[in-house]
């Protein structure tokens, strides 16, 4: 009895318990509301269905959120990812639209390489501002967030660039092994990041820099270089997400590509249990967070509520998840039930003098 | 002088604290000078008045944001709250409530939301960034929840406030919104400089730990600044509805960025503890003059506004860094 209770309490204390619970509750509510929700059918050798759609549409968000997780774990934040999505999408689409043969694979690859290159340079700009000049991350990336939208519009000359390129479209809508290609791209990126951070010391180094930059430097870690690197990685992730977003609609709109994706990405990271103060990161939690956000969006669309009103639900979910995860809230909640043994502490949150945002 | 040989003369010490504000002032004068030298009509006094008329609501909201940023926090919800205030007042007026009652209700929504966000930030120790982000989503969602389309305002009081011109015989004028904005600026400047609340705001921004140990009411002040920011956003929303004579669900998207940019260009340090309301006024004016310059030029496209604002943000942050104001 008490053993089962303990196990339950351990589960309750697990950092992924609440995100998973929220996701399951949302899926269950959807299935009750619309019994066909979880149905998946095979059509033309490809799988179709709402769950597949959710996975496909969440791919760009997962990518952006992966980069954001690393940035946030160093105690920073990257507000420029949405603009970077717009810039990379605009460059790729511009190059393809000017090419004589839009379906040429070499053309598409050149376009992707060029756009990725520009994104890396812009990521390096962010990195230099934060690590070398020492500007507060939220402001350093705010510069590119504001100016980047202007740059994207400048590249597209204020127009929406439409293209008709098979290979480029495949990034967003193609299939591989019956599943959408986008899922595999996001999955590959996630595995790559996980391998580099969890199979080598890099992840530990990133976390230690987030915990205390100066102490890490004194311990022999090149803190500046690590901070620089995470912004470049974040920019690369954003660029690939930008390709997906523009490939989905075969056009690039400097104004609207990736609009507010930085906020969604930060939410995904926070829902996943990564603290904005830095020092810890959970890639699995981030992916769950991205799925929760996309499920919520899809749910709201399915219920025929306008996309803007969906923000209302997003606000409620955000506050609920944050409150549940806030140590202060848990402590208050626990005090109301005297007698019960204190459940195991979920990774103790360190107090910081100042929060970065 | 001879009695204090060690200390530098007072005029040499002054600039360090006032440098960002002075730089903004210099930039503003240079930009205005460029405008006057390039375009003949620019020297018209009405151009300056128009900058105030077009940016009155931005000014009020930026004042609220200055309070929040001075404590080291941030409020992302202001643009949405302003839009929600305009939307609610348009909706209530449409359903036939008297103008005065609508005004009171509309002005209560913002502070209430701000108070709740402040409580969440203080009592549950959640990042201001996330809490106000949720507030932003909530307010924007409420806008479309009220109506998907924009609601026109035909109420007599509103149209009078919108169209009434206070001017001199030569035809230059300002709107009532500008006077309201000036009143808000003066009150805020007084509160920050001469009241206990204002000094607490600076103290908490400087170092919350020390402020707490000194016995200052950190929690109360922190909740108060978000409430003030909400109130300013609500007043800004009312001014916005005077300006547009409608409530539109998608208005003021991204305004929080303009506001933050204005506050930073005005010399307020984002880690808190240093900055002036006067600087914020200058920051808003800089943004306004940039827009006016680009409108006057005609050949430049609107996206240059964003690129220039980004460049200015960079320049000012670099300046603050160079003169050694604490940046973390």
Boltz contact constraints between the chains, C-beta under 6 A:
constraints:
  - contact:
      token1: [A, 135]
      token2: [B, 317]
      max_distance: 6.0
  - contact:
      token1: [A, 136]
      token2: [B, 270]
      max_distance: 6.0
  - contact:
      token1: [A, 136]
      token2: [B, 327]
      max_distance: 6.0
  - contact:
      token1: [A, 139]
      token2: [B, 270]
      max_distance: 6.0
  - contact:
      token1: [A, 139]
      token2: [B, 317]
      max_distance: 6.0
  - contact:
      token1: [A, 143]
      token2: [B, 310]
      max_distance: 6.0
  - contact:
      token1: [A, 143]
      token2: [B, 313]
      max_distance: 6.0
  - contact:
      token1: [A, 143]
      token2: [B, 314]
      max_distance: 6.0
  - contact:
      token1: [A, 146]
      token2: [B, 257]
      max_distance: 6.0
  - contact:
      token1: [A, 146]
      token2: [B, 306]
      max_distance: 6.0
  - contact:
      token1: [A, 146]
      token2: [B, 309]
      max_distance: 6.0
  - contact:
      token1: [A, 146]
      token2: [B, 310]
      max_distance: 6.0
  - contact:
      token1: [A, 147]
      token2: [B, 306]
      max_distance: 6.0
  - contact:
      token1: [A, 147]
      token2: [B, 307]
      max_distance: 6.0
  - contact:
      token1: [A, 147]
      token2: [B, 310]
      max_distance: 6.0
  - contact:
      token1: [A, 149]
      token2: [B, 306]
      max_distance: 6.0
  - contact:
      token1: [A, 150]
      token2: [B, 303]
      max_distance: 6.0
  - contact:
      token1: [A, 150]
      token2: [B, 306]
      max_distance: 6.0
  - contact:
      token1: [A, 150]
      token2: [B, 307]
      max_distance: 6.0
  - contact:
      token1: [A, 153]
      token2: [B, 303]
      max_distance: 6.0
  - contact:
      token1: [A, 154]
      token2: [B, 303]
      max_distance: 6.0
  - contact:
      token1: [A, 263]
      token2: [B, 133]
      max_distance: 6.0
  - contact:
      token1: [A, 270]
      token2: [B, 130]
      max_distance: 6.0
  - contact:
      token1: [A, 276]
      token2: [B, 127]
      max_distance: 6.0
  - contact:
      token1: [A, 306]
      token2: [B, 144]
      max_distance: 6.0
  - contact:
      token1: [A, 306]
      token2: [B, 148]
      max_distance: 6.0
  - contact:
      token1: [A, 308]
      token2: [B, 144]
      max_distance: 6.0
  - contact:
      token1: [A, 309]
      token2: [B, 141]
      max_distance: 6.0
  - contact:
      token1: [A, 309]
      token2: [B, 144]
      max_distance: 6.0
  - contact:
      token1: [A, 309]
      token2: [B, 145]
      max_distance: 6.0
  - contact:
      token1: [A, 311]
      token2: [B, 137]
      max_distance: 6.0
  - contact:
      token1: [A, 311]
      token2: [B, 140]
      max_distance: 6.0
  - contact:
      token1: [A, 311]
      token2: [B, 141]
      max_distance: 6.0
  - contact:
      token1: [A, 312]
      token2: [B, 141]
      max_distance: 6.0
  - contact:
      token1: [A, 314]
      token2: [B, 137]
      max_distance: 6.0
  - contact:
      token1: [A, 315]
      token2: [B, 134]
      max_distance: 6.0
  - contact:
      token1: [A, 315]
      token2: [B, 137]
      max_distance: 6.0
  - contact:
      token1: [A, 315]
      token2: [B, 138]
      max_distance: 6.0
  - contact:
      token1: [A, 318]
      token2: [B, 134]
      max_distance: 6.0
  - contact:
      token1: [A, 319]
      token2: [B, 134]
      max_distance: 6.0
  - contact:
      token1: [A, 322]
      token2: [B, 126]
      max_distance: 6.0
  - contact:
      token1: [A, 322]
      token2: [B, 130]
      max_distance: 6.0
  - contact:
      token1: [A, 326]
      token2: [B, 124]
      max_distance: 6.0
  - contact:
      token1: [A, 326]
      token2: [B, 125]
      max_distance: 6.0
  - contact:
      token1: [A, 326]
      token2: [B, 126]
      max_distance: 6.0
  - contact:
      token1: [A, 328]
      token2: [B, 124]
      max_distance: 6.0
  - contact:
      token1: [A, 328]
      token2: [B, 125]
      max_distance: 6.0
  - contact:
      token1: [A, 329]
      token2: [B, 124]
      max_distance: 6.0
  - contact:
      token1: [A, 355]
      token2: [B, 127]
      max_distance: 6.0
  - contact:
      token1: [A, 357]
      token2: [B, 74]
      max_distance: 6.0
  - contact:
      token1: [A, 357]
      token2: [B, 127]
      max_distance: 6.0
  - contact:
      token1: [A, 357]
      token2: [B, 129]
      max_distance: 6.0
